[in-house]
Amino acid sequence: MPVLAKSKTRTGRLWTYVRDDRPFAGPDPPAAVFFYSPDRGGAHPEQHLAGYAGLMQADAYAGFGRLYEANRKGGPIIEAACWAHGRRKFFDLARLSKAPIAAEAVKRIDVLFAIER
Protein backbone atom coordinates (compact mmCIF):
# COMPACT_ATOMS: atom_id res chain seq x y z
CA MET A 1 0.00 0.00 0.00
CA PRO A 2 1.62 3.31 -1.02
CA VAL A 3 1.89 5.74 1.88
CA LEU A 4 2.43 9.38 1.07
CA ALA A 5 5.10 11.11 3.07
CA LYS A 6 6.57 14.56 2.77
CA SER A 7 8.58 14.54 -0.49
CA LYS A 8 8.52 10.73 -0.82
CA THR A 9 6.26 7.71 -0.95
CA ARG A 10 6.96 4.51 0.95
CA THR A 11 5.30 1.12 1.19
CA GLY A 12 3.09 0.33 4.16
CA ARG A 13 1.01 -2.77 4.93
CA LEU A 14 -2.72 -3.24 5.29
CA TRP A 15 -3.56 -6.35 7.30
CA THR A 16 -7.05 -7.79 6.77
CA TYR A 17 -8.75 -10.35 8.98
CA VAL A 18 -12.15 -11.75 8.01
CA ARG A 19 -14.75 -13.96 9.62
CA ASP A 20 -17.66 -15.78 8.04
CA ASP A 21 -19.16 -18.68 9.95
CA ARG A 22 -22.37 -18.87 7.88
CA PRO A 23 -21.31 -22.07 6.06
CA PHE A 24 -20.99 -23.71 9.48
CA ALA A 25 -24.30 -22.39 10.87
CA GLY A 26 -22.50 -19.84 13.04
CA PRO A 27 -24.75 -17.17 14.58
CA ASP A 28 -22.42 -14.19 14.03
CA PRO A 29 -22.56 -12.04 10.88
CA PRO A 30 -19.60 -11.88 8.50
CA ALA A 31 -17.05 -9.22 9.39
CA ALA A 32 -13.73 -7.77 8.28
CA VAL A 33 -11.23 -5.66 10.19
CA PHE A 34 -8.26 -3.77 8.76
CA PHE A 35 -5.02 -2.71 10.46
CA TYR A 36 -2.25 -0.56 9.03
CA SER A 37 1.46 -0.98 9.78
CA PRO A 38 4.53 0.65 8.28
CA ASP A 39 6.17 -2.74 7.61
CA ARG A 40 5.44 -6.47 7.36
CA GLY A 41 6.96 -7.49 10.70
CA GLY A 42 5.57 -10.52 12.51
CA ALA A 43 4.98 -8.43 15.63
CA HIS A 44 2.00 -6.78 13.94
CA PRO A 45 -0.23 -9.87 13.60
CA GLU A 46 0.78 -10.83 17.15
CA GLN A 47 -0.61 -7.50 18.36
CA HIS A 48 -3.68 -7.60 16.12
CA LEU A 49 -4.64 -11.11 17.24
CA ALA A 50 -3.50 -10.89 20.87
CA GLY A 51 -6.96 -11.72 22.21
CA TYR A 52 -7.79 -14.42 19.67
CA ALA A 53 -7.42 -18.19 19.94
CA GLY A 54 -8.92 -20.60 17.44
CA LEU A 55 -8.50 -21.38 13.75
CA MET A 56 -6.80 -19.12 11.23
CA GLN A 57 -6.50 -19.83 7.53
CA ALA A 58 -3.56 -17.97 6.05
CA ASP A 59 -0.69 -18.25 3.64
CA ALA A 60 2.67 -19.60 4.71
CA TYR A 61 4.03 -16.22 5.83
CA ALA A 62 6.79 -16.90 8.38
CA GLY A 63 5.66 -13.91 10.46
CA PHE A 64 2.61 -15.88 11.60
CA GLY A 65 4.78 -18.60 13.18
CA ARG A 66 4.64 -17.34 16.76
CA LEU A 67 0.84 -17.26 16.61
CA TYR A 68 0.85 -21.06 16.28
CA GLU A 69 3.06 -21.76 19.29
CA ALA A 70 1.42 -24.02 21.90
CA ASN A 71 2.55 -21.84 24.81
CA ARG A 72 1.23 -18.60 23.28
CA LYS A 73 -0.38 -16.30 25.87
CA GLY A 74 -4.14 -16.55 25.45
CA GLY A 75 -3.84 -19.92 23.74
CA PRO A 76 -2.53 -21.02 20.38
CA ILE A 77 -4.03 -20.25 17.04
CA ILE A 78 -4.49 -23.40 15.00
CA GLU A 79 -3.15 -23.03 11.47
CA ALA A 80 -5.54 -24.01 8.69
CA ALA A 81 -2.96 -23.91 5.93
CA CYS A 82 -3.64 -22.74 2.41
CA TRP A 83 -3.99 -25.59 -0.12
CA ALA A 84 -2.67 -23.39 -2.94
CA HIS A 85 0.68 -23.04 -1.18
CA GLY A 86 0.81 -26.73 -0.28
CA ARG A 87 -0.07 -27.71 -3.85
CA ARG A 88 2.76 -25.58 -5.20
CA LYS A 89 5.34 -27.63 -3.26
CA PHE A 90 3.93 -30.93 -4.55
CA PHE A 91 3.69 -29.51 -8.08
CA ASP A 92 7.38 -28.56 -8.03
CA LEU A 93 8.35 -32.03 -6.78
CA ALA A 94 6.23 -33.73 -9.44
CA ARG A 95 7.64 -31.54 -12.21
CA LEU A 96 11.31 -31.46 -11.18
CA SER A 97 11.89 -34.96 -9.87
CA LYS A 98 9.01 -36.78 -11.55
CA ALA A 99 7.88 -38.05 -8.14
CA PRO A 100 4.71 -40.12 -8.66
CA ILE A 101 3.46 -39.58 -5.10
CA ALA A 102 3.77 -35.81 -5.54
CA ALA A 103 1.87 -36.02 -8.85
CA GLU A 104 -0.89 -37.96 -7.08
CA ALA A 105 -1.03 -35.31 -4.34
CA VAL A 106 -1.48 -32.59 -7.00
CA LYS A 107 -4.36 -34.55 -8.57
CA ARG A 108 -6.09 -34.99 -5.21
CA ILE A 109 -5.71 -31.32 -4.29
CA ASP A 110 -7.13 -30.39 -7.72
CA VAL A 111 -10.21 -32.49 -6.88
CA LEU A 112 -10.65 -30.43 -3.70
CA PHE A 113 -10.33 -27.21 -5.73
CA ALA A 114 -13.00 -28.47 -8.15
CA ILE A 115 -15.39 -29.10 -5.24
CA GLU A 116 -14.85 -25.57 -3.92
CA ARG A 117 -15.61 -23.97 -7.27
GROMACS elastic network, one bead per residue, 0.5 to 0.9 nm:
[ bonds ]
;  ai    aj funct       b0    kb
    1    10     6  0.83464   500
    1    11     6  0.55430   500
    1    12     6  0.51882   500
    1    13     6  0.57452   500
    1    14     6  0.67704   500
    2     9     6  0.63958   500
    2    10     6  0.58147   500
    2    12     6  0.61569   500
    2    13     6  0.85326   500
    3     8     6  0.87329   500
    3     9     6  0.55715   500
    3    10     6  0.52980   500
    3    11     6  0.57866   500
    3    12     6  0.59955   500
    3    38     6  0.85923   500
    4     7     6  0.81783   500
    4     8     6  0.65220   500
    4    10     6  0.66443   500
    4    11     6  0.87438   500
    5     8     6  0.51980   500
    5     9     6  0.53965   500
    5    10     6  0.71783   500
    6     9     6  0.78026   500
   10    38     6  0.86312   500
   11    38     6  0.71487   500
   11    39     6  0.75416   500
   12    36     6  0.72836   500
   12    37     6  0.59965   500
   12    39     6  0.55496   500
   12    40     6  0.78763   500
   13    35     6  0.81875   500
   13    36     6  0.56861   500
   13    37     6  0.51818   500
   13    38     6  0.59340   500
   13    39     6  0.58080   500
   13    40     6  0.62640   500
   14    34     6  0.65663   500
   14    35     6  0.56936   500
   14    37     6  0.65336   500
   14    38     6  0.87503   500
   15    33     6  0.82188   500
   15    34     6  0.55563   500
   15    35     6  0.50408   500
   15    36     6  0.61911   500
   15    37     6  0.77584   500
   15    44     6  0.86688   500
   15    45     6  0.79439   500
   15    48     6  0.89069   500
   16    32     6  0.68508   500
   16    33     6  0.58069   500
   16    35     6  0.65992   500
   16    36     6  0.89679   500
   17    31     6  0.83798   500
   17    32     6  0.56420   500
   17    33     6  0.54367   500
   17    34     6  0.65986   500
   17    35     6  0.86290   500
   18    30     6  0.74637   500
   18    31     6  0.56799   500
   18    33     6  0.65326   500
   18    34     6  0.89076   500
   19    28     6  0.88531   500
   19    29     6  0.81438   500
   19    30     6  0.53932   500
   19    31     6  0.52662   500
   19    32     6  0.64072   500
   20    23     6  0.75353   500
   20    24     6  0.87222   500
   20    26     6  0.80568   500
   20    28     6  0.78140   500
   20    29     6  0.67863   500
   20    31     6  0.67230   500
   20    32     6  0.89257   500
   21    24     6  0.53708   500
   21    25     6  0.64013   500
   21    27     6  0.74082   500
   21    28     6  0.68868   500
   21    29     6  0.75160   500
   21    30     6  0.69702   500
   22    25     6  0.50065   500
   22    26     6  0.52522   500
   22    27     6  0.73108   500
   22    28     6  0.77276   500
   22    29     6  0.74619   500
   22    30     6  0.75501   500
   23    26     6  0.74179   500
   25    28     6  0.89785   500
   26    29     6  0.80882   500
   28    31     6  0.86630   500
   35    44     6  0.88315   500
   35    48     6  0.76017   500
   36    39     6  0.88124   500
   36    44     6  0.89969   500
   37    40     6  0.72049   500
   37    41     6  0.85782   500
   37    44     6  0.71659   500
   38    41     6  0.88378   500
   39    44     6  0.85948   500
   40    43     6  0.85111   500
   40    44     6  0.74342   500
   40    63     6  0.80592   500
   41    44     6  0.59716   500
   41    45     6  0.81128   500
   41    63     6  0.65556   500
   42    45     6  0.59437   500
   42    46     6  0.66741   500
   42    61     6  0.89117   500
   42    62     6  0.76935   500
   42    64     6  0.61907   500
   42    65     6  0.81463   500
   42    66     6  0.80859   500
   43    46     6  0.50674   500
   43    47     6  0.62909   500
   43    48     6  0.87181   500
   43    63     6  0.75714   500
   43    64     6  0.88003   500
   43    66     6  0.89857   500
   44    47     6  0.51798   500
   44    48     6  0.61398   500
   44    49     6  0.85825   500
   44    63     6  0.87397   500
   45    49     6  0.58476   500
   45    50     6  0.80320   500
   45    63     6  0.78068   500
   45    64     6  0.69468   500
   45    67     6  0.80550   500
   46    49     6  0.54335   500
   46    50     6  0.56758   500
   46    63     6  0.88307   500
   46    64     6  0.77204   500
   46    66     6  0.75711   500
   46    67     6  0.64539   500
   47    50     6  0.51120   500
   47    51     6  0.85415   500
   48    51     6  0.80447   500
   48    52     6  0.87144   500
   49    52     6  0.51748   500
   49    53     6  0.80675   500
   49    67     6  0.82600   500
   50    53     6  0.83373   500
   50    67     6  0.88083   500
   50    73     6  0.80018   500
   50    74     6  0.73071   500
   51    73     6  0.88151   500
   51    74     6  0.64615   500
   51    75     6  0.89063   500
   52    74     6  0.71504   500
   52    75     6  0.78954   500
   52    76     6  0.84587   500
   52    77     6  0.74138   500
   53    56     6  0.87805   500
   53    67     6  0.89498   500
   53    74     6  0.66114   500
   53    75     6  0.54956   500
   53    76     6  0.56578   500
   53    78     6  0.77600   500
   54    75     6  0.81220   500
   54    76     6  0.70436   500
   54    78     6  0.57857   500
   54    79     6  0.86494   500
   55    76     6  0.89261   500
   55    77     6  0.56626   500
   55    79     6  0.60462   500
   55    80     6  0.64300   500
   56    77     6  0.65327   500
   56    78     6  0.61535   500
   56    79     6  0.53581   500
   56    80     6  0.56560   500
   56    81     6  0.81169   500
   57    78     6  0.85157   500
   57    79     6  0.60813   500
   57    81     6  0.56333   500
   57    82     6  0.65435   500
   58    61     6  0.77938   500
   58    64     6  0.85629   500
   58    79     6  0.74355   500
   58    80     6  0.68847   500
   58    81     6  0.59792   500
   58    82     6  0.59995   500
   59    62     6  0.89568   500
   59    64     6  0.89368   500
   59    81     6  0.65182   500
   59    82     6  0.55114   500
   59    83     6  0.88818   500
   59    84     6  0.85850   500
   59    85     6  0.69323   500
   60    63     6  0.86257   500
   60    64     6  0.78341   500
   60    65     6  0.87880   500
   60    81     6  0.71995   500
   60    82     6  0.74164   500
   60    85     6  0.71021   500
   60    86     6  0.88970   500
   61    64     6  0.59460   500
   61    65     6  0.77555   500
   62    65     6  0.54691   500
   62    66     6  0.86587   500
   63    66     6  0.72431   500
   63    67     6  0.85061   500
   64    67     6  0.54941   500
   64    68     6  0.71976   500
   65    68     6  0.55823   500
   65    69     6  0.70993   500
   66    69     6  0.53423   500
   66    72     6  0.74695   500
   66    76     6  0.88410   500
   67    70     6  0.85957   500
   67    72     6  0.68136   500
   67    75     6  0.89355   500
   67    76     6  0.62972   500
   67    77     6  0.57282   500
   67    78     6  0.82864   500
   67    79     6  0.86954   500
   68    71     6  0.87360   500
   68    72     6  0.74330   500
   68    75     6  0.88883   500
   68    76     6  0.53155   500
   68    77     6  0.50027   500
   68    78     6  0.59653   500
   68    79     6  0.65546   500
   69    72     6  0.54084   500
   69    75     6  0.84146   500
   69    76     6  0.57453   500
   69    77     6  0.75924   500
   69    78     6  0.88377   500
   70    73     6  0.88610   500
   70    75     6  0.69178   500
   70    76     6  0.51893   500
   70    77     6  0.82156   500
   71    74     6  0.85527   500
   71    75     6  0.67608   500
   71    76     6  0.67941   500
   72    75     6  0.52635   500
   72    76     6  0.53318   500
   72    77     6  0.83280   500
   73    76     6  0.75487   500
   81    84     6  0.88922   500
   81    85     6  0.80345   500
   81    86     6  0.77925   500
   82    85     6  0.56258   500
   82    86     6  0.65576   500
   82    87     6  0.87551   500
   83    87     6  0.58144   500
   83    88     6  0.84545   500
   83   109     6  0.72914   500
   83   112     6  0.89806   500
   83   113     6  0.86187   500
   84    87     6  0.51184   500
   84    88     6  0.62727   500
   84   109     6  0.85930   500
   85    88     6  0.51909   500
   85    89     6  0.68672   500
   86    89     6  0.54994   500
   86    90     6  0.67505   500
   86    91     6  0.87681   500
   86   109     6  0.89181   500
   87    90     6  0.51813   500
   87    91     6  0.59454   500
   87    92     6  0.85845   500
   87   105     6  0.76705   500
   87   106     6  0.59792   500
   87   109     6  0.67076   500
   87   110     6  0.84869   500
   88    92     6  0.61808   500
   88    93     6  0.86779   500
   88   106     6  0.83944   500
   89    92     6  0.52708   500
   89    93     6  0.63880   500
   89    94     6  0.87298   500
   89   102     6  0.86389   500
   90    93     6  0.50689   500
   90    94     6  0.60888   500
   90    95     6  0.85392   500
   90    99     6  0.88979   500
   90   101     6  0.86795   500
   90   103     6  0.69766   500
   90   104     6  0.88927   500
   90   105     6  0.66172   500
   90   106     6  0.61715   500
   91    94     6  0.51022   500
   91    95     6  0.60642   500
   91    96     6  0.84457   500
   91   102     6  0.67911   500
   91   103     6  0.68004   500
   91   105     6  0.83548   500
   91   106     6  0.61197   500
   92    95     6  0.51402   500
   92    96     6  0.58099   500
   92    97     6  0.80418   500
   92   102     6  0.84701   500
   93    96     6  0.53350   500
   93    97     6  0.55383   500
   93    98     6  0.67677   500
   93    99     6  0.61835   500
   93   102     6  0.60599   500
   93   103     6  0.78794   500
   94    97     6  0.58073   500
   94   100     6  0.66182   500
   94   101     6  0.77946   500
   94   102     6  0.50581   500
   94   104     6  0.86096   500
   94   106     6  0.81685   500
   95    98     6  0.54608   500
   95    99     6  0.76821   500
   95   102     6  0.88171   500
   95   103     6  0.80428   500
   96    99     6  0.80230   500
   97   100     6  0.89266   500
   98   101     6  0.89543   500
   98   102     6  0.80268   500
   98   103     6  0.76639   500
   99   102     6  0.53488   500
   99   103     6  0.63798   500
   99   104     6  0.88359   500
  100   104     6  0.62020   500
  100   105     6  0.86384   500
  101   104     6  0.50514   500
  101   105     6  0.62412   500
  101   106     6  0.87666   500
  102   106     6  0.63343   500
  102   107     6  0.87704   500
  103   106     6  0.51429   500
  103   107     6  0.64124   500
  103   108     6  0.88183   500
  104   107     6  0.50812   500
  104   108     6  0.62745   500
  104   109     6  0.86658   500
  105   108     6  0.51479   500
  105   109     6  0.61517   500
  105   110     6  0.85293   500
  106   109     6  0.51781   500
  106   110     6  0.61027   500
  106   111     6  0.87319   500
  107   110     6  0.50682   500
  107   111     6  0.64299   500
  107   112     6  0.89589   500
  108   111     6  0.51035   500
  108   112     6  0.66241   500
  108   113     6  0.88712   500
  109   112     6  0.50599   500
  109   113     6  0.63467   500
  109   114     6  0.87309   500
  110   114     6  0.61958   500
  110   115     6  0.87217   500
  111   114     6  0.50524   500
  111   115     6  0.64040   500
  111   116     6  0.88392   500
  112   115     6  0.51565   500
  112   116     6  0.64230   500
  112   117     6  0.88893   500
  113   116     6  0.51329   500
  113   117     6  0.63822   500
  114   117     6  0.52765   500
